[in-house]
Amino acid sequence: MKKLIAEFIGTLWLVLGGCGSAVLAAAFPELGIGFVGVALAFGLTVLTMAYAIGHISGCHLNPAVTIGLWVGGRFESKDVIGYVIAQVLGGLAGAAILYVIATGKAGVDLGGFASNGYGEASPGGYNMVSALVTEVVMTFMFLTIILGSTYPKSPAGFAGIAIGLCLVLIHLISIPVTNTSVNPARSTSQAIFAGGIYLQQLWLFWLAPIVGAVLAGVVYKYLSPNE
């Protein structure tokens, strides 16, 4: 239960910090954070939580990460469902808090509420194939870096930095394409509040990250030396 609570809190922080920066700060050009600021915000949420709850739950904060670690032989199958549920609920809680804050201003237009999408829902107008390839490849690289940096013989204490910076880079690449998911819990939390086309396209932001994570888990098991 402690692990599940940690995953709930961590995913709440991921959504509130990352999506919050997009909804509350990036919407105002005069604040100057732009795409780079949003990318940094997502990376910082993971970096801070890695050191806050990593020793409790492993700081997955993402169903794709949990599944990728399981496929890579780093996580027990009996805990997968519980982690995924805790992450989705944490994401929804973070989105709910953000919604309450964001709607506390008269005449506010939440737009897509930092949701993910393709086609007309893509920030740059990229199609479904571009979105699918982007999310699979970005999640594959994310899990590869997670699996490598948390390898038992890797330098201790630095995994959170590598993983956080990786997420920043992923956002810098893919915000224009899909608004960056690589995390089904993060996508679900925003789509629930945005509704419409974002809910209709949510399937891709479950399928693609999980496919990328599974591929990374398989490749990691093949490449890595015996632990």
SVG drawing of the C-alpha trace seen along z (x, -y; Angstrom):
<svg xmlns="http://www.w3.org/2000/svg" viewBox="-17 -40 46 53">
<polyline fill="none" stroke="black" stroke-width="0.4" points="0.0,0.0 2.9,-2.4 4.2,-1.9 0.8,-2.5 0.4,-5.7 3.8,-6.8 3.0,-6.2 -0.3,-8.1 1.4,-11.1 4.3,-11.0 1.9,-10.9 -0.2,-13.6 3.0,-15.8 4.0,-14.9 0.6,-16.0 0.3,-19.0 3.9,-20.2 4.2,-19.3 0.7,-19.9 0.3,-22.8 3.2,-24.6 1.6,-24.2 -1.9,-25.3 -1.0,-28.1 2.3,-29.5 3.0,-28.7 -0.4,-30.2 1.1,-33.6 3.9,-34.5 5.1,-37.3 6.2,-34.7 8.6,-33.3 8.7,-29.6 7.4,-28.3 8.0,-24.7 11.4,-24.7 9.9,-25.6 7.2,-23.0 9.8,-20.4 11.9,-21.3 8.9,-21.2 8.1,-17.6 11.8,-16.6 11.9,-18.3 8.8,-16.5 10.4,-13.2 13.8,-14.3 12.4,-15.5 10.1,-12.5 13.0,-10.1 14.7,-11.2 11.5,-11.7 9.9,-8.3 12.4,-6.2 13.4,-4.3 9.7,-3.5 8.1,-2.6 10.8,-2.9 9.1,-6.1 7.5,-4.7 4.7,-7.4 3.7,-5.8 2.0,-2.6 4.3,-2.2 7.3,-2.4 5.8,0.2 5.1,2.5 8.5,2.0 10.3,2.8 8.2,5.9 9.1,7.1 12.7,6.2 12.7,8.5 12.9,5.6 9.4,5.7 7.1,8.4 4.0,9.2 1.8,9.3 2.3,5.6 1.7,4.3 -2.1,3.8 -2.0,2.0 0.7,-0.3 -1.2,-1.2 -4.4,-1.9 -2.5,-4.1 -0.8,-6.0 -4.1,-6.7 -5.8,-7.8 -2.9,-10.0 -2.9,-11.6 -6.7,-12.3 -6.2,-13.8 -3.4,-16.1 -5.6,-17.1 -8.5,-17.8 -6.4,-20.1 -5.1,-21.8 -8.7,-22.3 -9.8,-23.9 -6.8,-26.3 -7.1,-27.1 -10.9,-27.8 -10.4,-30.3 -10.1,-33.1 -13.1,-34.7 -13.4,-34.0 -10.6,-31.4 -10.3,-29.2 -8.7,-25.9 -8.4,-24.8 -7.0,-21.3 -6.0,-21.4 -2.5,-20.2 -3.9,-17.0 -2.3,-14.8 -3.5,-14.4 -2.8,-14.1 -4.2,-15.6 -6.2,-18.7 -5.4,-18.0 -1.6,-18.0 0.1,-21.3 2.0,-21.2 -0.8,-19.5 1.1,-16.1 -0.9,-13.1 -1.6,-9.8 1.4,-8.0 3.8,-10.7 2.2,-10.6 2.3,-6.8 6.0,-6.6 7.0,-9.5 5.3,-8.0 6.7,-4.5 10.2,-5.7 10.3,-8.2 8.9,-5.7 11.4,-3.1 14.3,-5.5 12.8,-6.5 12.6,-3.0 16.1,-2.1 17.6,-5.0 15.5,-4.0 16.6,-0.4 20.3,-1.3 20.6,-4.0 19.0,-1.9 21.1,1.2 22.6,2.5 26.1,1.9 25.5,-1.7 26.9,-4.6 24.6,-4.9 22.5,-8.0 22.6,-9.4 19.6,-7.6 17.1,-10.3 19.2,-12.9 19.6,-10.8 15.9,-10.0 14.7,-13.5 17.0,-15.0 15.8,-12.3 12.2,-13.4 13.2,-17.0 14.8,-15.9 11.8,-13.8 9.5,-16.8 11.8,-19.1 11.5,-16.7 7.8,-15.7 5.8,-18.6 5.1,-19.9 4.0,-16.4 1.7,-15.1 2.2,-17.5 4.2,-14.6 2.7,-11.7 5.0,-8.7 2.7,-8.2 -0.9,-6.8 -1.8,-8.0 -0.8,-11.6 -2.7,-11.4 -5.8,-10.0 -5.9,-12.6 -6.0,-15.5 -8.3,-13.9 -11.0,-13.2 -11.2,-17.0 -10.7,-18.1 -13.2,-15.6 -14.1,-15.6 -11.4,-14.7 -8.8,-14.2 -10.9,-11.3 -11.4,-9.9 -7.7,-9.8 -6.7,-8.6 -6.3,-5.0 -3.1,-5.9 -1.6,-7.3 -2.1,-4.0 -1.1,-1.8 2.0,-3.5 3.8,-4.1 3.1,-0.5 4.4,0.9 7.6,-1.2 8.0,-0.1 7.6,3.6 10.1,3.3 12.6,1.6 12.1,4.3 12.8,7.1 15.9,5.3 17.2,4.6 17.0,8.2 18.9,9.2 21.6,6.6 22.2,6.4 24.8,8.5 23.7,10.9 22.7,9.0"/>
</svg>
